[in-house]
Every structure is written in C-alpha cells, then in structure tokens.
C-alpha cells in the first residue's frame, strides 16, 4: 500500500477496530459493516509503478481492486442476514457516450464491529526466499520484497493468540519447514521469522504444495485454515504458468483451505496473482514498502482472513427494452474481463468498506430507458454452509437527466460507474501501449477528462484523489515511458 492508498483509506468510511464477541448479525441498518468480493483488493502495484516512472502492464488494472479501495454503500431496507445485498439503478453515458442503464449491486454486513471476535486461525505462512526477494540486502530502505514480507510476518505473528496455530514454510531453490504447527502465542514464531535467509531460485509450486499439505493437516483445529503467501510472484522453477497455480489453489479450496496472497514489490507478477486470488476463499493484496505495513494491517486485519459467504451467483433479468452489455467487479482471474456469461463471486470477505459489483445495460433506443427495470436473484452459501437466496430489483422511472446526461438515485452508484469506466479505460490503454502508444493515448485522454468531470460533480474526497493521481499515467504514455514490472519491459500485451 502506498501513500495514495493511505489517503483513500482515510477518505473512506473509518470504522473502529473491534473488541470481543462472536461472528453474528447484530448491527443496525445505520451501522452496517463492510463486505467486499475476494480477488485482487487494491491498485497498489499500478500506483507504485507509476510513481516510479513506468507504465503498468494491463494486468495491473483490475476493476474489483479499485472498488475494494472505496466505500460504496447502498441505502435500503434493513437486512436480517450476515451478508446484506442491495441494488440501485442509475442512468449515465457508457464509454462510447451512449446513454445506458447501470445497476450497482452493493454489499455490506450486519455484524457489529464493536462486539466482533474473529474466528480462530490456523495460518501457514509460505515465504518466498528466492534471490529476487532480496533477503541478502537487509531492509533495503524498506522497499525490498523481503523487508515487506518480514514486516508483514512480524505483524501477523503479533496478532495471534493461544487459540491460533501457525506454521512456516519457505521456498527458493529448495522447500523447508522451519516451523511446524505451533501455538499462536509461542515466541518461537518470531524467532523463526527473524532467521529467514535467501535461498536461490523460485520453486513456488513446491512451496505451495508443502503449505497446502500442512494446511490440510490443520483442518478441525481452528475455525479458519488459511495459507498466506508472501511473494513477488516470479516463479522460475517448477510450474510458472497462471493456470497451474490456479489449479493448485482450487484443489486447496475444495479441501476448505483459503489463501491470501501478499504480492510484494515493484517486480510483482500481477497476472499470476490475479489467477490465484479469484477462487473460493482467496484474495490478494499488494504492498510496495515496509513502512506501509502498520496502516495496512490496522485497516485489513482480521477482515482479510474472514470470509462470510461463498459461491455467490447472480442472475440478472432485464426488462425487454434492455440488454445486459457488461459486468464489472466480478473477480475472474483475468484482468479487465467483464463477461456476463458467468456472474459469480467465489467468496465475500468482511471489510471496512462496503463493496460493489456493477452491470451495464443497453436500451434498444434512448427513449426506452424510462420504465427500465432489472430483477436480480442472488444465491450463495453462508459461513455455516447454509444456502441463502435473495431477490432484488432496481428500476428507473424516467427522472430528468442532469447536465452530464446522468441520473443517479444514490451517490454511490455515480462513484461506482465513474471508477469502473476509468479502470477499464486504463486497462485497455495499457493493452495498446506496447504496440501503439498513440492508440493508448487516444483511449486514455478522453476517459480521464470524463472522470475529472464526474469527480467535480460527485464531490467525494476519494474520487478527487483518483482524479488527481491518474493523469500521471497519461503523462508517462506521452513521454514514451517504458512499460512492465521492474524485472523487465513489455513489448506489447
């Protein structure tokens, strides 16, 4: 997490850290907590590259990651279930300037954050000790992946108690288990973390296989069994492709083991992180400097390891005058993918911010938007394994459009649409940049101008911060900056 993300967090809705109690519904509608889909949870990698003068690869631009950084609440009737889902429809131009209907599906939770007690955890910390992590360079000013990993591990260990369990797996040229299952408050955990050292190449496949084997042994010993992977995601021995790691994570998920991927440093393999983090029980975060770990953990612990729903499937049925054209914010493993063939979310996690998914709907003609409506059926499995079905609807009754050609029933819908269009444009521009910089600029320049106009109309501190930052990407493209991570440049994508 970088300075910009810290500002976004400060601008978003702040909720105090929790005390004791249980994982149950109890908050009033006016005091709902947040919930967001799994997958990639922040835009830190893209921002870090831009701050260091590089054009990010397209895989760094993920709509659900941007949504997760902002509080996007929808108002509505009180909810009685742990996961609260609502919907609202607005009208705004699409990326081509044609009038479209937009349906935000918002997520929150009825837990009471003041009385919440996290589930007990069995964590297998799986640490990349290969040369690219720079374990041999000390703290590197806090910017090396190793320094970030060490700070994260230390912080996680400091938050564990006697009810938790912890194991440590390292991988480089070989795989080791410096610490087998240990009670969470044992000082031996921090001693093992302090002894981590560099070990050559990067056999991430073997490391994860060992971690999942250990995790399976821990089933039944804690409420939540989770692998935590600390890596720059640059494997060069064993499996190296996204599909291979996707399969490995899927097998673990089928056995009830979740994963949190901590992608570290400016050499991060973003595509691989995307592929691992969209599955059941999975999420991913990126951090660029050890100095950010304290604020990151304060903001995300224990929510990042607390899923409250799985296998969420959304079926949207629009009125005859509308057709579904695009979906945003559904983790798919493919950056920028917006297919409406399968609208599903593998897992939903607690969060300080209220999450969003978004549907774009095209009318047969602009005149047919009045009276447009969408019926939505949601099915998911709650934390206890019980199936839950929820029916929602959203409509537009022909209210007058404003100067931007916009009608929004709630500010959150306006924010969500603006963010989705911005991230999609940045992804598409980054995809063009390697082979046709002029085409990339032609995509990004009008998108940024529109976002600036949207920001001025919305009047939200977090949106204003986005509008101030992302023109730096356009400047880099106009200056002909190199594209890629800090291990190499891309010639195109």
C-alpha positions in Angstrom: 0.0 0.0 0.0 1.4 3.4 -0.9 0.8 7.0 0.3 -2.1 7.4 -2.2 -3.9 4.3 -0.9 -3.4 5.6 2.7 -5.2 8.7 1.6 -8.0 6.8 0.1 -8.4 4.8 3.3 -8.5 8.0 5.3 -11.1 9.5 3.0 -13.2 6.3 3.1 -15.6 5.5 5.9 -13.5 4.8 9.0 -14.7 2.2 11.4 -13.0 1.4 14.8 -11.1 -1.8 15.3 -13.0 -4.5 17.2 -13.3 -5.9 20.7 -14.7 -9.3 21.6 -17.9 -11.2 20.8 -18.8 -13.6 18.0 -19.4 -13.7 14.3 -23.1 -13.0 14.2 -25.6 -10.5 12.9 -26.2 -7.7 15.3 -25.6 -4.2 13.8 -28.5 -1.9 13.0 -29.1 -0.8 9.4 -27.4 2.5 10.1 -24.3 0.9 11.5 -23.6 -1.8 8.9 -20.1 -3.0 8.4 -18.5 -3.6 5.0 -18.2 -6.7 2.8 -16.3 -7.0 -0.5 -15.6 -9.7 -3.0 -12.4 -11.7 -2.9 -9.8 -11.4 -5.7 -7.3 -8.6 -6.0 -8.1 -6.0 -3.3 -6.1 -2.9 -4.2 -4.4 -0.9 -7.0 -1.1 -0.5 -5.2 1.0 -2.2 -7.8 -0.2 0.0 -10.6 0.3 3.1 -8.5 3.7 2.1 -7.4 4.9 1.6 -10.9 3.6 5.0 -12.0 5.2 6.7 -9.0 8.5 5.1 -10.2 8.1 6.3 -13.8 6.8 3.1 -15.5 3.6 2.3 -17.4 2.0 -0.6 -15.7 1.0 -3.8 -17.6 -2.7 -4.2 -18.3 -3.0 -6.9 -15.7 -2.3 -4.2 -13.0 -5.7 -2.6 -13.8 -8.5 -4.5 -12.1 -11.9 -3.0 -11.5 -12.7 -5.0 -8.4 -9.4 -3.9 -6.9 -10.4 -0.3 -7.4 -13.9 -0.9 -5.9 -12.3 -2.5 -2.9 -10.4 0.7 -2.1 -13.6 2.8 -1.9 -16.6 2.7 0.4 -19.5 2.2 -1.9 -22.6 1.9 0.3 -26.2 1.5 -0.9 -29.1 2.5 1.3 -32.1 0.3 1.6 -34.3 -1.7 3.8 -32.7 -3.3 6.9 -31.2 -6.7 6.4 -31.6 -9.8 8.6 -28.7 -11.8 7.2 -25.0 -11.6 7.9 -24.3 -10.6 4.2 -26.6 -7.7 3.2 -27.1 -7.2 -0.6 -28.9 -4.3 -2.2 -29.4 -2.9 -5.7 -29.9 0.5 -7.4 -30.2 1.7 -11.0 -28.8 4.9 -12.5 -28.5 6.4 -15.9 -25.2 7.6 -17.4 -23.4 7.5 -20.8 -21.3 4.4 -21.4 -17.7 4.5 -22.6 -18.9 5.4 -26.1 -21.0 8.2 -24.9 -24.3 6.4 -25.4 -27.0 6.6 -22.7 -27.1 3.4 -20.7 -28.6 2.0 -17.5 -26.3 1.0 -14.7 -27.2 -1.3 -11.8 -25.0 -1.4 -8.7 -25.2 -4.4 -6.5 -23.9 -3.3 -3.1 -22.6 -5.5 -0.3 -22.4 -4.9 3.5 -22.7 -6.9 6.6 -24.9 -6.8 9.7 -22.1 -7.8 12.1 -21.5 -5.4 14.9 -17.8 -4.4 14.6 -17.8 -3.3 18.3 -18.6 -6.8 19.5 -17.0 -8.9 16.8 -14.5 -11.6 17.7 -12.6 -13.1 14.8 -12.6 -16.8 14.2 -9.6 -18.8 15.4 -7.0 -19.2 12.7 -4.5 -21.8 11.5 -2.1 -20.0 9.3 0.6 -21.5 7.1 2.9 -18.6 6.3 4.5 -19.5 2.9 7.5 -17.3 2.3 9.5 -16.7 -1.0 13.2 -16.7 0.0 14.5 -16.6 -3.6 17.1 -14.1 -4.9 14.5 -11.8 -6.4 13.1 -11.1 -2.9 16.5 -9.6 -1.8 16.8 -11.2 1.6 20.5 -10.7 1.4 20.2 -6.9 1.2 18.9 -6.2 4.7 15.9 -3.9 4.8 16.8 -2.2 1.5 15.3 1.0 2.9 12.0 -0.9 3.4 11.4 -1.2 -0.3 12.6 -4.8 -1.0 10.1 -7.6 -1.1 12.0 -9.3 1.7 11.7 -6.2 4.0 7.9 -6.0 3.3 7.5 -9.8 3.9 9.4 -9.6 7.2 7.3 -6.6 8.4 4.1 -8.4 7.5 5.0 -11.7 9.1 6.1 -9.9 12.3 2.8 -8.0 12.4 0.6 -11.1 11.8 2.5 -13.0 14.4 2.0 -10.2 16.9 -1.8 -10.5 16.5 -2.1 -14.3 17.1 -3.2 -15.8 20.4 -3.3 -19.1 22.2 -6.4 -20.2 20.2 -4.5 -19.8 16.9 -1.9 -22.0 15.2 1.0 -21.0 13.0 3.4 -22.9 10.7 6.2 -21.5 8.4 7.2 -22.8 5.0 10.0 -21.3 2.9 10.7 -21.9 -0.7 13.6 -20.9 -3.0 15.9 -23.4 -4.6 14.5 -25.9 -2.0 11.5 -26.1 0.3 11.8 -26.1 4.0 9.5 -26.1 7.0 11.4 -24.0 9.6 8.4 -24.2 12.0 5.8 -26.9 12.1 2.4 -26.2 13.7 2.9 -24.0 16.8 0.6 -22.4 19.2 -0.1 -18.8 18.1 1.4 -17.1 21.2 4.6 -19.1 21.2 7.7 -16.7 21.0 9.4 -19.4 18.7 7.3 -18.0 15.9 9.1 -14.6 15.8 12.4 -16.3 16.3 11.8 -18.4 13.2 10.7 -15.3 11.2 13.9 -13.5 12.3 16.1 -16.3 10.9 14.8 -16.2 7.4 17.5 -16.1 4.8 18.0 -16.1 1.0 17.9 -19.4 -1.0 18.5 -19.0 -4.7 15.8 -19.7 -7.4 12.0 -19.7 -7.0 10.1 -23.0 -6.8 6.8 -21.5 -5.8 4.9 -24.6 -6.8 6.8 -26.9 -4.4 6.4 -24.4 -1.6 2.7 -24.1 -2.1 2.3 -27.8 -2.3 4.0 -28.2 1.1 1.9 -25.4 2.5 -1.4 -26.9 1.4 -0.3 -30.3 2.8 0.3 -28.7 6.2 -2.9 -26.8 6.0 -4.9 -29.9 5.3 -3.5 -31.4 8.5 -4.9 -28.5 10.5 -8.5 -28.9 9.4 -10.6 -29.1 12.5 -8.1 -27.4 14.8 -9.3 -23.8 14.0 -12.3 -22.0 12.6 -10.3 -20.7 9.6 -7.5 -22.6 7.9 -5.5 -20.3 5.5 -2.3 -20.3 3.5 -0.7 -16.8 3.5 1.7 -16.4 0.6 4.4 -13.8 0.7 6.0 -13.4 -2.7 6.8 -11.2 -5.7 5.1 -13.9 -7.8 8.1 -14.6 -10.2 8.5 -18.4 -10.2 11.3 -19.8 -12.4 11.5 -23.4 -11.3 8.6 -26.0 -11.5 5.3 -24.5 -12.5 5.4 -21.0 -13.8 2.0 -20.5 -15.5 -1.1 -19.0 -14.1 -3.3 -22.0 -14.9 -1.1 -24.3 -13.0 -1.2 -22.2 -9.8 -4.9 -21.7 -10.4 -5.4 -25.4 -10.2 -3.3 -25.8 -7.1 -5.3 -23.1 -5.3 -8.6 -24.6 -6.5 -7.6 -28.0 -5.1 -6.8 -26.4 -1.7 -10.1 -24.5 -1.8 -12.0 -27.7 -2.4 -10.5 -29.1 0.8 -11.6 -26.0 2.8 -8.2 -24.1 2.7 -8.3 -20.4 1.8 -5.3 -18.4 0.6 -4.3 -14.7 1.0 -1.6 -13.7 -1.5 0.6 -10.8 -0.5 2.2 -9.5 -3.7 5.3 -7.6 -2.8 7.5 -5.1 -4.6 7.7 -3.4 -8.0 8.7 -6.7 -9.7 5.3 -8.3 -8.9 3.9 -10.8 -11.4 0.4 -9.3 -11.5 -1.1 -11.8 -13.9 -0.2 -14.7 -11.6 -1.6 -13.0 -8.5 -4.9 -12.3 -10.4 -5.2 -16.0 -11.4 -4.7 -17.3 -7.8 -6.9 -14.8 -6.0 -10.3 -15.1 -7.7 -11.1 -18.6 -6.4 -13.0 -19.7 -3.3 -11.6 -18.4 -0.1 -8.9 -16.4 -1.9 -7.9 -12.7 -2.0 -4.8 -10.7 -2.7 -3.1 -7.5 -1.7 -0.1 -5.7 -3.0 2.4 -3.7 -0.9 5.4 -1.7 -2.2 7.1 -0.6 1.0 7.5 -2.0 4.6 6.6 1.4 6.0 3.0 0.8 4.9 2.6 -2.5 6.7 1.3 -1.0 10.0 -1.5 1.0 8.4 -2.3 -1.9 6.1 -2.7 -4.3 8.9 -4.7 -1.9 11.0 -7.1 -1.5 8.1 -7.4 -5.1 7.0 -6.9 -7.4 9.9 -8.7 -9.7 10.6 -11.2 -8.9 7.8 -8.8 -10.2 5.0 -8.9 -13.7 6.6 -12.7 -13.7 7.4 -14.9 -14.8 4.6 -18.6 -14.7 5.3 -20.1 -16.1 2.1 -19.0 -18.4 -0.7 -20.2 -19.3 -4.2 -22.3 -16.2 -4.8 -24.1 -16.4 -8.2 -26.0 -13.5 -9.7 -28.8 -13.9 -12.3 -30.0 -10.6 -13.8 -33.2 -10.5 -15.8 -33.7 -7.1 -17.5 -36.9 -5.8 -18.9 -37.5 -6.4 -22.6 -36.2 -2.9 -23.6 -32.8 -3.6 -22.1 -29.9 -6.0 -22.8 -27.0 -6.8 -20.5 -23.8 -5.5 -22.1 -21.0 -5.6 -19.5 -20.3 -6.6 -15.9 -17.6 -5.0 -13.7 -16.1 -6.0 -10.3 -16.7 -9.8 -10.6 -13.3 -11.4 -9.9 -12.5 -13.7 -12.8 -8.7 -14.1 -12.7 -8.3 -12.2 -16.0 -7.6 -8.5 -15.5 -10.2 -6.5 -17.4 -12.5 -9.5 -18.0 -16.1 -8.4 -17.9 -18.0 -11.4 -19.3 -21.7 -11.6 -18.3 -21.9 -15.3 -19.1 -21.0 -16.2 -15.5 -21.7 -13.6 -12.9 -20.3 -15.1 -9.8 -18.1 -14.3 -6.8 -16.2 -17.2 -5.2 -16.0 -15.6 -1.8 -17.1 -12.4 0.1 -14.9 -11.1 2.9 -15.6 -8.7 5.7 -14.1 -5.3 5.1 -14.1 -1.8 6.5 -15.5 -0.7 3.2 -18.8 -1.7 1.5 -18.3 -3.4 -1.8 -19.9 -3.2 -5.2 -20.5 -5.0 -8.4 -21.8 -3.3 -11.5 -23.9 -4.1 -14.5 -24.2 -2.0 -17.7 -27.4 -2.4 -19.7 -28.0 -1.0 -23.2 -31.5 0.1 -24.3 -32.9 -0.6 -27.7 -33.1 3.2 -28.0 -32.5 6.1 -25.5 -36.3 6.7 -25.4 -36.8 3.2 -24.0 -34.8 3.8 -20.8 -37.9 5.2 -19.0 -39.5 2.3 -17.1 -36.4 0.1 -17.4 -36.0 -2.4 -14.6 -33.9 -5.4 -13.7 -34.8 -8.4 -11.4 -31.8 -10.0 -9.7 -31.6 -13.3 -8.0 -28.6 -14.0 -5.7 -27.6 -17.4 -4.3 -24.8 -18.0 -2.0 -23.6 -20.3 0.8 -23.1 -18.7 4.2 -20.2 -19.3 6.5 -22.0 -22.2 8.2 -22.6 -23.9 4.8 -26.3 -23.0 4.6 -27.7 -21.8 1.2 -29.2 -18.4 1.0 -31.4 -16.9 -1.8 -32.1 -13.2 -2.1 -34.3 -11.4 -4.7 -33.6 -7.8 -5.6 -34.9 -5.3 -8.2 -33.9 -2.0 -9.5 -35.6 0.4 -11.9 -35.6 3.8 -13.5 -38.9 5.7 -13.7 -37.8 8.4 -16.2 -36.5 11.0 -13.8 -34.9 14.0 -15.5 -31.2 13.7 -16.5 -28.7 16.3 -15.4 -26.1 18.2 -17.4 -23.8 15.1 -17.8 -26.7 13.1 -19.1 -26.8 11.4 -15.7 -29.5 10.5 -13.1 -28.2 8.7 -10.0 -30.5 7.7 -7.2 -27.6 7.4 -4.8 -24.1 9.0 -4.9 -22.6 5.5 -4.6 -23.9 4.5 -8.0 -22.3 7.6 -9.5 -19.0 6.8 -7.9 -19.1 3.1 -8.9 -19.8 3.9 -12.6 -17.1 6.5 -12.8 -14.5 4.2 -11.2 -15.4 1.2 -13.4 -15.1 3.3 -16.6 -11.8 4.8 -15.5 -10.2 1.4 -14.7 -11.5 -0.3 -17.9 -10.1 2.6 -20.0 -6.7 2.4 -18.2 -6.6 -1.4 -18.8 -7.4 -1.0 -22.5 -4.9 1.8 -22.9 -2.2 -0.2 -21.2 -3.0 -3.2 -23.5 -2.5 -1.0 -26.6 0.5 0.9 -25.3 3.3 -1.6 -26.1 2.4 -1.7 -29.8 0.5 1.5 -30.5 1.2 4.4 -28.0 -0.9 6.8 -30.0 -3.9 4.5 -29.7 -3.4 4.1 -26.0 -3.3 7.9 -25.5 -6.5 8.2 -27.6 -8.3 5.8 -25.2 -7.0 7.3 -22.0 -7.2 11.0 -22.6 -11.0 11.3 -23.0 -11.6 8.8 -20.2 -9.6 10.9 -17.8 -11.4 14.1 -19.0 -14.7 12.4 -18.3 -13.6 11.1 -14.9 -12.5 14.7 -14.0 -15.9 15.9 -14.8 -17.6 13.1 -12.9 -15.3 13.9 -9.9 -16.2 17.5 -9.9 -19.9 16.6 -9.9 -19.7 13.9 -7.3 -17.7 15.9 -4.7 -16.1 12.9 -2.9 -12.6 13.1 -1.3 -11.6 9.6 -2.5 -12.8 10.2 -6.1 -11.0 13.6 -6.1 -7.8 11.8 -5.1 -8.1 9.4 -8.0 -8.7 12.3 -10.4 -5.6 14.0 -9.2 -3.4 10.9 -9.5 -4.2 9.0 -12.7 -3.2 11.8 -15.2 0.3 10.8 -14.3 -0.2 7.7 -16.3 -1.2 9.7 -19.4 1.9 11.9 -18.9 4.1 8.8 -18.9 2.5 7.5 -22.1 3.0 10.8 -23.8 6.7 10.8 -22.7 7.2 7.3 -24.1 8.0 5.7 -20.7 8.8 2.0 -20.6 6.1 -0.5 -19.7 6.3 -3.5 -17.4 7.4 -4.5 -13.9 10.8 -3.8 -12.5 12.2 -7.1 -13.8 11.7 -6.2 -17.4 9.8 -4.3 -20.1 6.9 -5.4 -22.2 7.0 -5.1 -26.0 3.2 -5.4 -26.0 0.4 -7.5 -24.5 
